[in-house]
Structures are given as C-alpha cells and as structure tokens.
Amino acid sequence: MKVLVVLDDVNDPQQLEILIGRLDWFGNGSRIIITTRDKQVFAKRVVDSDIYEVRALEFDDSFRLFILNAFEQNHIEKEYFELSKKMVNYAKGNPLIVEVLGRHLRGKDKTIWESQLQRLTKVPIKRVQDAVRLSYTDLDRHEKKILLDIACFFDGLHLKVDQIKLLVKDHGYSVDVELESLKNKALITISQDNVVSMHSIIQETAEEIVREESIDDPGKQSRLLDPDDIYQVLKNNKGSEAIRSIAINLSKMKESRGVLYLPQGLESLPNELRYLRWAHFPLESLPSNFSGEKLVLLDLQDSQVRKLWHEDHRDLVNLKYLKLRSSSHLVELPDLSSATNLEVIDLRLCGLTSVHPSVFTLNKLMKLDLGGCISLISFRSNIHLSSLRYLSLASCISLKDFSVTSKEMVKLNLEFTGIKQLPSSIGLQTKLEKLLLGHSYIGNLPESIKLLTSLRHLGLEDCRKLQSLPELPSSLIALDASGCLSLENVTFPSTAIQMLKENKTRVAFWNCLKLNEHSLKEIELNAQINMMKFAHQHISMSRSHPYDAKGTYVFPGSSVPKWLVYRTTHDYMTIDLSFANHSSQLGFIFCFVVPPVPSQGFILRFNISVDGDDSQLHLDRPSHEIKSDHVYLVYDRGFSRYLNSRVEDQPKFKIKITAESRRLTSESKYPNFIMECC
C-alpha cells in the first residue's frame, strides 16, 4: 500500500527503528518525511542525497518576520531601523530567534533595545538559548514558574489551558494572564482547541535553567528531571522542600535499568500533590497516609494497583481526572462519592467485575471509558445521569446486562459486548449522536430509538442476531448494518413525504441476504429519495465550496433501480447531455452491481475513463468477503464537478469503466458488472 508518513522532531535513531522499521514495509511510491536537528539520526538509514538541510531565512525575510513580531505591523519607525537590523543579524536567519526577540522587545523603548542587544552580543555562542534566556529573564516570577512547569512537566502531555490552570493555580495571580503573556512572547503556543505546547529548543533551555539552580545538589532543584539524579535523591533521601515536581522516565534511568523497586512499599506522598502520573506504578495501593485531597489528576496507567486505597473513603473534592488504564489487577473501585468534581474516568483494560455505585452519582462526570474490561458482567443504574457525554464499554465481552442513560449522552459505544438488548429508556437520550453496537448480540432495537432526535451515526455491523430494524430517527446520516446475517425486516417511514425529511448519506447492508422482498423494495425507495436529495443539496453548493461530499447506499440485489437514466451491461456507455441547460450544475449518481468478492482484505475501485482521461472512484466495502451481488449507489461531488467541466465543452462523451478488487499488489478484474448513471 502506498502511504505518506511524517515524523517530526525525531532525536533518537531507535525512534525510527520502532516507527518505520524496514523500508520494505511500505509499498512502492510511499513517501517518508523525517525532521530532526541531529543528522546522526539518519546514520545508515538515509543516503546523503535524500537529506535536505533547511536553510536559514534570507535577511529580507528575517527582517519582515522581526518587524511583524516587534511592532505588530509591516512598517517600522526610523529610530528603530538600525537596531532592528542588528537584532536580525544576530539571529542569523533562525526564525525561532527572530520571533522570540521580536516578541520580547515589543512595546519597549530604544534604550532597552540597546541594552538587550549589548547583553546578547557578550556571549554570542548559543544564539537560540541566549534569545530564550533573555526573554525568560524579563518574565515576572509567576510567569517563570508556569513556564518551567510547562517545560519540565506538562509539555508533550497535550494538556489544555483549563487543565494547566487547575494544576498550577496558586493564590494571588491569574493563570490566564500568565499563559497569555507567555504566548505573546512566543514561549508557548496554544492551538485552536486550547492545547498548550512548547518548542523543543525552548523546553531544553528551560530544563537547563532548572539544572543551574543547584548543579552540585539536585535535591535542591525546584524540578527533578534527570533520571539518575532522581534515583540518587530518592535512594539517599536528599530531597528538599524546594522540589516542586518530579518527572521520572524509567527507561532512561541507567542505575535502575528501567525498573523502580520498592520492596518495603512507599511510606508517603506529599498531601499537597496535585498531579500524580506514574506509569507502571509498582505497588498494590497508594500510601495509606496520603489524603489525595489536593489531587486534580491521578494517572497510574499500566500499574500493579489492586485497590487505590485500603480504606474505602477519601476526600477527593479536587479530583477531575482519574486514569487507571491497563491496570489489569484492579478488580474494584473505591467509593468516589466525595469526588464531586470528577469529569473523566479512564478504566480501559482493567480487571473490574463491577463498578462502584458511587460512580453513577457523580454530577460532573462527562467521560467514562471501560473499554476492554473483559471481566465486567453488569453495568446498570436506575439513576438518569445528568452530565455523562461519552460512555464506552467496547470489548467488554462478558457484559450482558446494560442499562444506563444520561440526558447529556453524545456517544455510546457498546461494540463487541455480550448485550442482547437495549433498555427501552434509550429514547430518553435525545442528545445522543453516535450509537455503536457492532459485533454485539443485539436481537432487536427498541421502538423508542426513533426518539433519538440527534442520532447521526448508528453502527450495527456484524450484529448476527439482529432480526429487524424499527423506524429510525430522521436525523440519521450514517447506518452500517453490514454482516447482519439474520436481518429480515427493515421499517421506514410510511410515506415518501416522511422519507424526504431524512438525511442519510452513508448506508450499508452488505451481506444482509435474509432481507425479505418488502424490505428490499423499501430500501430501494429509501435509497432513491436520500441519494437524489443528497445530490441535489450538493449541486446547489457554490463551486468554490471546498467540501467534496460523497454519498453511498448499498444493499443486496442483482438489478439496478429503474429510475436511473443511462444503463449498460458493458464496460462503457455514451452519455448525451446536449439537451441540458449548461448554465446550471448537473448531478451524477452512479450505480454498480458488485459481484461476489471471495477474499478478505480487498478494496474495490472503479477506474473511470472519460474519452481517455482517467479517474478513480473508490467504493467503501466490508472487511470480509462479499457473498452475493449487491447494488451500490454512489454520488461523489468532486467527480460530478469534473463531469460538469467536461459537459461545458463536450455535451456528448463516452465513459469507460473497469472494476477492480485489489489486495496489496495482486489485482482481480471484474468485467461482468452492470453500470447505470442518473
């Protein structure tokens, strides 16, 4: 398979070994793009001719970038012109230095510019670090504190602004103001979805600043980062009150060889602790004298924990995130009723057999993930939750009893579970947008599912016990019932006018071979209405609209619908649109009868040639074999726009189509198919 792989800021050759292995893993024509600041990363893997060294900015480009950052406009006052040139010359074309210096000097008078330039030119060795240090020196103590916290502790964790605010908040200052100030100085970036990150050079400089706090005695540093320093401090009990955070990467700890042994347990943790993230935590519980009252985030993924605390109750009023993923020995949760601000619980791949009832009383809980808890048997509550938006029980293969609802539920994932039915109260979840039931033992859906007026996606793939589908809400966009081998009856709105209220764009009934004749006729009518409505909506869109929409509808059958205009049993057809009004856009709906495809792992595609000009149309298909003929309707807005461009100059043209089933490098031709066009 031809792929594009982009690896950014790689600093260790082992990362390449893990991520891309051998080049023969990828198909011919693949492209792998790697960025690094260390050319040795490429040793023995990349020939010099394939290495592109990013050149420094030209002076004019550097000058424009500096002016934009220093003055927030494209012009400069005359008195700053020569100073600006000197600053740009100092940066030597490095865009990061240019940006940091420009932001640092913004709004300051000429005398400060002169003094800062003098300071820079005294030690002209590490230009980037010097620029960062210059900006750091000018920060107030709160800004410095937050910058070092982000650099030494939070960067790379993809934390959002609100999360960082909770973790570093202190009395007497606003974290919002400090973060905005750091952003304005180009020391951090905040993405559109509010994730805070930092350039690796700035992070490394900040870490060096921390090490310089006490080079000879790491126990007096405010933040411990070096694995071997941490090992010595913990081993020899050299810690001090100055330590604000400890970040341990055991894989880099030479002395411990990647394993931290605590044969006598852990006596204590500081009660002021707000953030505890300890992957592979080696003990069965947290220390009994650790209150956890200040904890905002507790993350012990891949731990040996059996029970968080030996006592059942803790005051966890500040806890917002509880993450115990892959703690396979965890068989029960403590009473969490005091965690009144808890928003996220991640218990994926844990050994739980049940969930503590207190979980259902958490009024601020928004996300609960129990995916892969294979010993979980029941998940039931009579309480209609008030805030839960996301619930996943995917791959809880032993789960047979389920009945939980929330008025705020947006996504519910019950794939690969043993449940046989949904509660009738499912209809209360009027905000539910995505319901995933694939590979479960569902036999029928409750009639109340029609009340889910926000439902957009319903996944029923490989529900082999499912026998009937009731009328579904008109809000539904995507329905996948592929592989529902027992499905016999599908109910739609009773009139075409009611069907016109629907908005289905992706519907699949692959291998639903027991569908009765009435249901197949209803499916065909529903397909016609939805596909023509979808095509009409997108025809009316402006040509400049960037969205290339595609609508598909698949169901068992060996003949094409009669409402399609052009039809052929050959691999080509001639279309004459000379009668059409070329001032308006035309929509093209294609229909193919797809024959059986016996093997798994294939993709289907149609090579479409319009008077020798080739294009490709890929068809969605199930992951398993196609057992019988299927009718496949497709509208592709991008392809329709292409045909419209041809019609303007040539209203009569010939379309030739070759159908292929392709798997890796082997291809099978399917010349005997039926094709029609509307």
N, C-alpha and C positions, 0 to 999 in steps of 0.2 A: 504494500500500500504506500502511495506517495504522501508524505507528510511534511509539514513545516514545524520545526522545533526551535524555540527561542529560549536560551539560558542566559540570564542576565547576572552580571557581577559575580562570576564564578572565581573563587580564590583557592580552590583545593583540587588537584588532579583527581582525587578519589571521588569528588562530586560528579565528574564526567564519567568515571567508570560505572558509578551506580545508575546515573540517569540515562546515559545513552549506550553504554556497553560497547559492543562492536558495531561498526558501520554497516555490516551486512544485515543488521536487524531491520533496516529501513529499505523501502523499495526504491527502484531507480527513479531519479528525478526529485528525490527528497532534498530538503534544504535544512541545514542545522546552523543556526546563528548563535555564537557564543560571545559574550562581552566579558572582559577581565582587565584588571590593572596589573596582572602578573603574567608575562609572556611564558613563564615556565609551566603554566597550566597546560599549554598546548604541546609540551615536550612529548615527542614520539607519537603524537596523535594527529597533528596537523602540519602539513608542509608549509614552508615559509610563503610560498606563492598564494596560499589561501588566507593569509593573515593580513588584515587591513588595520593599519595603525591610524587611529583618529587624530587628525592634525589639529593643532591649536587654531583658535579663531584668528582671522586676519585682523589687523589693527582697527580698520574701519568698523568691522562687525563688533569687535570688543568695545569700541568707543560707544557705539549706538546702544549696546546692551547696558553698559555702565550708566550712561545718561538716563536711560529709561528707569533704572532702579534707583539712581540717586535723586532724580528730580521728578519722576513720575510723568515725564513728558519728553518730547523729542528734541527740545532745544535747551540751550544752556546759557547762563549768564556769563558775560565776558570775563569777569574776575575769577571764575572757576575753571576757565578753559585750560590753562597750563597745568593746574593741579590735577585736573581730570586726566590729562594726557599722561602725567607721571603715574597716577594710580593704574591706568590701563597698561602702561609699560611694565609696571611691577607685576601685574597679573600674568604676563607672558601668554596671553591667549587662552588661559584656563577659564571656562565660563563660570565655574563654581566660585572662583576667587572674585571674578568680576561682579557677580551677583551679590555675594556676601559683602564685599567692600562698598558697593553702591548702596545697598540697604543700610549698612552701618553708618554711612555718612549722610544719609538723607536728613534734611532739615537742620543740619549743623552749620555753624558759621565758618568762615575762612580760616580763622586761627586754629580751630580744632582740626580742620583738614590738614593743615601744615604740620601740627604736632603728631597726628596719627601717621602721616607719611614718614616723618622722621623716625618714629618708633619702628615702623615696618622695615625701613632700609638699614637699621642697625644689625639685624640678624636675617640676612636675605637667603637663608638656606632652604627651609621648608615653607615654601610660599603659601600653600593651601592651609596648612596648620597655623601659620602665622596669622593669616587673614581670619580664620575661625577664632583663634585666641584673642585677637584684637576685638572682635565683636563680643566675645564672651566676657572680657574684662569690663566692658561697658554695661553689662547687664546688672540689674539690681539683684539682691540676694535671693529673692523669691524666684526670679527668672532663672538664675543659675541653678537653683535647687531642682526646678522642674526639668530644665534642660538635661542635667546629669541623670535624673531619674529616667527620663525617656531613653537617653543614650545607653545607660548601663542596665536597664531593667525591662523597659517596655518595648523598645524597638524590635520589630520582627514578630510581635505578638498580634498585630493587626487590631490593636485596641482603638476604640472610638473615643471621641472627645469626652463624652459623658462618662465612659468607664475610667479614663485617666483622671477626670475631675474627682470621682469618688475615691480613687486610690491615693491621690496626693493632696487632697484638700486639707487645709490647715486653718486655724483661726486667724483672722486678721487680713486676709487678702483674697482676691478673686482669681481663681484658676483660669477662668475665661479670658480675663485681661492679659494674664501672663502668656497663655498659649497664643493669643492673637499677636502679642508683641514678638514672640519667637518666630511666628510665621512671617510677620512683616520684615523681620531681619534675615529671612531666608535660612534660618537654622533648623526649621522643621517644615514639613508640608502637611496640609490637611486636604484629603481627597474630597470629591463631591459627596461621598457617603460618610464623611466625617472621620475616616480612618487616619490616624496620626502616624507619620513615618519620618525618617531622617536619612540624609545621605550618609553612606558608609564612611566617607572621609571625616565628616563632622562627628560621627559616632566614635571613630577611632581617636580623634583629637580629644573628645570629652573623656574617654576612658583613660587617656594619658594624663589628663588634668587630675583625675581622681587618684591615679597611682602616685602622682607627685605630692599628694597630701602627706604621705608618710612612706617613703620608699623603703626605709630600713625596717619599719614595723608595720606590716599590713593590717594588723589588728586595730590600728588607729585610723585607718582609712574610713571614709563615710560609706563606701560601697565596695564590697569584695567581688572581684571578677575572675582573677587568675585562679584556675583550679588548684594548682599546687599551693598557692598562698592560702586558699580556703582550707585545704587539707591540714596544713600546719597550724592554722589558727584554731580549728576545731580540735585537732589532736592534742595540742598543748594548752588549750583553754586560754588563748591570748586575746580573745575578743574584748572590745571596749564598748562603752555607751555611744561612741561616735558612729558605730556601724548602723547604717540606715537600711541597707538591703544586701542580700547575698544571692548571687546567681550562680548556680552550680551546673556545669556541663560535665557530667561524669565521664563521658567518652574522651575528654581531653585531660583527665586527671591521671598523670603518669604514675603517681605513687600508689593509687588505689586500683589501677588497671581497670577503670570503668565501673568499679563496684564499691559502694559505701557500706561497710559492715557496722552494724550497731548491735552487737551481741547482748548488751545489757539494756537495750531499749534506748529511748530518748527521754531524758528526765523532764525537760520543759521546752516550751516555745514562748517567746515574749507575748504577753497579753495585748500589747499594742499592735500586733501584727494585723495588717490589712489585706495583704496579698500573699497567699501561700501556694506556690506552684512547684510541685516536687514529683516529677515523673519517676516511675519505678520506686515509689516510697516503700521502704523495705519492712515496715512494721505492720502489725495486725490492727493497730488503732493509734489515734493521736494521744499525746500525753494526757493523763487524767487531770492534771492541774492547769491545762490550757483552756481558758474560758472561751476563746473564739469570739468574744463579744464585739471586737472591732473588725473582724474579718468581713471584707467585701467580696473577695473571690477566693474560693478554695478549689484547687485543681490538683488532683492526685491520680492522674491517668496512669494506667499500667501498674497500679500499686498492688501490694500484698494485703491491703486492708480487708478485714472480715467484718468489722464493726467500727464506725467512726469514733465512737466513744464507748467506754464500758458503761458509763451512766447513760440513761436514756434521754436526758433533757439538758439542753444548753441554751443560753440566751444568745440568739443569733440574729438580733434585730437589724444588723447592718449587712447581713449576707445577701448578695444579689446573684451570685453565680456559683453553682455547685457542680463540679465536673469530676466524675469518677470513672470515666470511660475505660473499658478493658480491665477493670478491677475484678477479675473473674472469681475471686474468693469472697467478694461481697455478697452476702446472702440476705441481709436485711438492712433497712434504713432506720435511723433513729427518729424520734419524734421531732418533726420540723415545724411544729405549730408556732414556735416563737420566731421563726424566720419570716416575719410578716412582709418583708421587702424582697423576698426571693423572686427572681424573674426568670432564671434559666437553670434547668437541671439536665445534665447530660450523664446518663447511666448506660450508655451503649455497651453491649458485650459484657455486662456484669452477670453475676451468678444469682440474681434475685429470683425468688419464687413468688414473692408478692410485694406490694408497695404499701408503705405505712399510710393509714387513713388520713393522717395529718396533711399529706400532700394535696388532697382534694379540698382543703380549707384555705389554701394559700391564695389570697385575693389578688395578688400582683403577679402570679406565675403566668408567664407568656409562652414559654417554650419548654416542653418536656420530651426528651428523646430516650426511649428504652429499646431502641433497635438492637436486635441480636441477643436479647436476654432469653436464651433458649429454654430456661427453666421456669420462666414466668407462665403461670397457668391461667390466672384470672386478673382482670383489670376492670373493676366495677365500682361505681359510686352512684348514690342516689342524689348527690349534690350537683346541681347545674352550675358548673364553674363560671366565674364572672370575667376572667381575663385571659384564659389559655387560648393562644392563637395557633400554635403548632404542636401537634402530637404525633409522634412516630412510635409504632410498635412493630415496624418492619422486621421480618425474620425472627419474630418470637414464635417459633414453630410449635411450641407446646400450648400456646394461648388458644383457648376455646371459648372462654367466657369474657365478653366485652360489652360494657355499657357505660360510656362516659360521654357527656356533652358539655359544650361551652358556648355561650352566646356570642363569644368573640372568635370562635374557631375559624381559621382561614385554610389550613391544610391538615388533613388527616391521612396518615399512611398506615395501612393495615396489610401491606403486601407480605406474602409468604408466611401467613399466620394460619392457625387451625380453626378460625372462627367460621361458623356455618350461617350466621345471620346477623344483621344489624338491628339495633334496638329501634322500635317504632319512633322513639323520641329523636331520631336523627334529623327529622324535619325541623326541629327547633333551632338548628344551627344555620340561620338564614344568611350568615356572612361567609359560610364555607365556600371556597373557590376551587379547591383541589381535593378529590377523594380517590385514594389509591387502594384498590382491593385485589390487585393482580396476584395470581398463584395462591389464592385462598380457597377455602371450601364453601364459599357462599353459594347457596342454592337458589335463593330468590332475594330480590331487593324489596324493601317495604314501600307501599304506595306513597308514604309520606316523603319519599325522596323528591317528589315533584315540588315540595315546598321549599327546597333549597334554591332560592331565587338568585343566588350569587354564584352558583356552581358553574365553573368554566371547563374543568377537566375531570373526566371520570375514567379511571383505569381499571379494566376488568380482564386484562389479558391472562389467558390460561386459567380462568376460573372454570374448571372442567365439570363442576357440579351445577353450574348455573343453568337453569332451565327456561327462565323467562325474564324479560325486561319490562317493567311498567313504564308508563309515560314519564319522560324525564323533563326537567325544567327547561324552559325556552332559552335560558341564559347559557346553556351548554355550548362550548366551542369545539372541544375535542372529546371523542369517545373511542376507546380502544377495547374492543371485545374479541380480539384475535385469539384463536385457540380455545374458545368456549365450546367444547365439543358436544355438550348436551343441550345447548341453547336451541329452543324450538320456536319460541314466541317472542315477538318484539312489538310493543304497543306505541303508537304515535298519536298525536292529536287527531281528532276525528274528522277535521275538515282541512282543506288546503289553506284556507284563510288563517287558521290557527298555526299551521306549519310555517306560514310566512313570517310569523313572529320569532321563529328560531334563527340561530346564528351559527349552526355547525359548519366548521371549515375542515376538520380532520376526523373522519370516521372510518373505522376499520373493523370488518367482520371476517378477517382471514380464517379459513378452515372451520367456519361455523356451518358445517354441512348438514345439520339436522334442522335447520330453519324450515318452517312449513311454508307452503306456497303463498298463503295470505301475507305472512310476514315479509317474504321476499318482494312481493308486489308493493307493500307499504314502504319497504326500504328503498326500492327503486324510485317511487314517487317522492319520498323524502330527499333522496339524493338529487333529483332533478330540481326541486324547489330550492334547496340550500345551495347547490352549486351555481345555479343561474343567478340567485340573489347575490352570492358572494362575488361572482364575476362582474355583475352589474355595478356593485358598490365600488369595485376597484377600477373599472373602466372610467368612472366619473372622476377619479382622482387626478390631480394635476400631473403632467408628465415629469415635473421636477420633483415630485414626491419620491423620497429615497427608498421607500419600503417596497420591496419586491415580494408580494404575498403569493402563497401557494395554497390552494385548497384541494383536498383529496377525499375520495369516497370509494370504499372497496367492499364488495360483497360477493358471495358465491354466485356463479352464473356463467352460461356459455354463449349468450347472445347479448348484443348491445341494445341499449334502450332505443325505442323507436323515435324519440323526439330529436335525436341527433341528425343533422342535415346531410353531411358528407360521410360516406361509408365505403369500405373496401375490404376484401379478404386478401388483397395483395399487400406487398410491402411499399406501395406508393399510392398516391391519389393526386388528382389535379383539382385545384380549388379556383373557382372563377368568382371574383368579388367585384366585377365591373359594374354591377348594379348598385353597389353600396354607396352610401353618402360618405365620401372620404374626409369630410370636414369633421366628422365625429369618430371617436375611437371604436374599434371592434374588439369583441372578446372572443377568445378561442378556448373552448373546452374540449379536451381530447378524451377519448375513451378507448381502452385496450382490453381485449380479453386475454388475460395472462394464463398460459397453460401451466400444468404442474411443474414444480421445480423440486427434484427429489432430494437434494443435498442441503445441509445446513451451512450457515456462514456465508451465503451468497448475497450479492446485491443485484438489483435489477436496474437496467438503464435502457433508454431508447436513444439511439443516435439518429437525429433528425436532420435531414439534408434538404434545404430549400434551394432548388436549382444549383446544386453543387456546393452551397455554403453550409457547412456542418455546424450543428449544435448538439448538446446533450441534455436529456431530461431524465433525472434520477427518480426512481419510484421508491417510496417507503415500503418495506416488506417485513414480515415477521422474522424472528431469528431462527425459526425452524423451517422445515420443508413446507412447500405449498402442495396440498394433497389433491386439488382439483382445479378446474377452470374457475377464474374469478374475473368479475367485471371491475375495471379500475378506471375511475373518472378523475381527471386532474385539470385544474386551471392554474396556470403559472403566469403571474402578471408580467414578469420580466420577459418571458417568451412571447406573450401576447403583444407586448410593446415592440418586440423585434419584428414580429409578423406585420404589425401595423406599419412599421417603417418600410417594409417591402411592398405592401399594398399601395402606398402612395405613388410609387414609380411603376409598379408592375402588378395590376389587379388580378392577373391570372398567373398562377405559378404551380409548380409541381413539388409535392412533399414526398420524400422517400424516407422510410423508417426501417431501421434494423434493431431488433430486440436482442438483448444480451443478458445472460446470467453470468456474473463474473465473480470469481473467487481467487483472490491473490493474483497469480499470473495466468491461471487457466481460464478459458472462456468457452462458453457454450452458446451457439446461435439458436434462436428460436424463430425460424422464418414463418411458421404456420400460426399466425395470430390474426385476430380481427381488429381493425382500427377504424374509428369513426371520429368525426370532428363536428363541432357545432359553431 
